[in-house]
Amino acid sequence: MNMMGTGSIAILPAAPQYHRNRDTEYRYRQDSDFFYLSGFAEPESVICLIPGRPQGEFVLFCRERDREMEIWNGYRAGPEGAVKDFGASDAFPITDIDEIISGLIEGRSRVFVSMGAQPLFDQRMMGWVNGIRAKSRAGLHAPGEFLMLDHLLHDLRLFKSTEEVRIMRRAAAISARAHIRAMQVAKPGMMEYELEAELMHEFLKNGCPAPAYNSIVGSGDNACILHYVENNKAMRDGDLVLIDAGGELDHYASDITRTFPVNGRYSPEQKAVYELVLASQLAAIDSVKPGVSWNKPHEVVVDILTEGLLDLGLLKGSKAECLEKASYRQFFMHRTGHWLGMDVHDVGDYKVDDQWRELEPGMVMTVEPGLYIAPDCKTVEAKWRGIGVRIEDDVLLTKTGHEVLSQAAPKTVADIEALMRG
């Protein structure tokens, strides 16, 4: 609200509920921006932030207490609970919003919104504003400026507080244990979804109510599909299995990828590709520190992977030619990381004034290089085909460097093979 300034209002709706089929709904998950501002997890709610309002600057519209509905669907805070437990200055029933909100908007010169996120709510809000405009001859003043709330709010979310870091450190530790559990139980003949079930067991047992995103458990050729989520293939002796999975704790995500042999032993070709990816990842993580360009870890990875692919004979020509032509993209076609926070691909600009952003303390990012040699790739020998490897960790920027939040998940060949033997 300090950034918004007086004479403004921010209006943000809760995430809608979505039907799964007929009269059943998907498990509800609050909009990240809404939860960040309020900690309020219920649907059918609207936040208004009104700097300088004498009666109070934080207004929340929400569902009223309803004993019968609470018997069916669970506890509601109600307007009284919104004030008592969530710090709202004022709270009103959501059914009264049409009668009340115009009075909150009237006289404000600027409205901060997340336009486009919920088109039906946008239309409803414009109806409130147009209603004020229609009464201009009666002395009412409608806002003359609409601004994107994202511009201010998402930059705040990019920098994690001490409490946010505590939650994310815990989420990463739980997720690391889930990956360890998967390594310990994996064996030829298991289904990919059986490993997914082991991950879910560890998430739920430790307080993560859901994964932060659809878990990827891709074995054999499926490891070469970047967003493979079917997880319905039997894992074969000699396959690698790539698991990209992380739990969500208190609305904060973790995001870890490990790739290991189903039978507990890397083949020579699998080991060569794996150790190349690992070398690039370790070097990239080492480059993460305040003042460094966001793109620096990616540049480090591309350089090491290109040289390694040439050494393995998977690329031809000189290193300079391969870098210029981006030949590595045949095997490494994605970026090296992304912001991490309440969303797994979290908010925040990667460029500022058309330049790569400098890393600063409090940011959390992933570092996730990979190599994917398609099973039908005709430019390489058959022994390399179908090998897919990705290694991903969650990295916090500190004042002096970085902290790997997910370091408890083993990732050297020796540590993984020893764990699986044990």
Protein Blocks (a to p, Z undefined) as FASTA:
>chain_A
ZZnoghiacdddddddddfbhjbccdddddfklmmmnopabghiacdddehianbpbdcd
dddddfklmmmnopaebjmlmmmmnopabdcdfklmmmmmmmmmgopabdcddehjlmml
mmmmmmmmmmmmmmmmnopacdfbdcdfklmmmmmmmpccfklmmmmmmmmmmmmmmmmm
mmmmgcghiafklmmmmmmmmmmmnopabdfbdcdddehjllmpmklcklpaccdehiac
dddddddeehiacdddddddfklpacfklmmmmmmmmmmmmmmmmmgcghiafklmmmmm
mmmmmmmmmmnopagcjfklmmmnommmmmmccdfbdcddjbmbdgddfbeghiacddde
hiacdddddddddfklckbcfklgopacdddddddddfklcadfklmpccbfklmmmmmm
ZZ
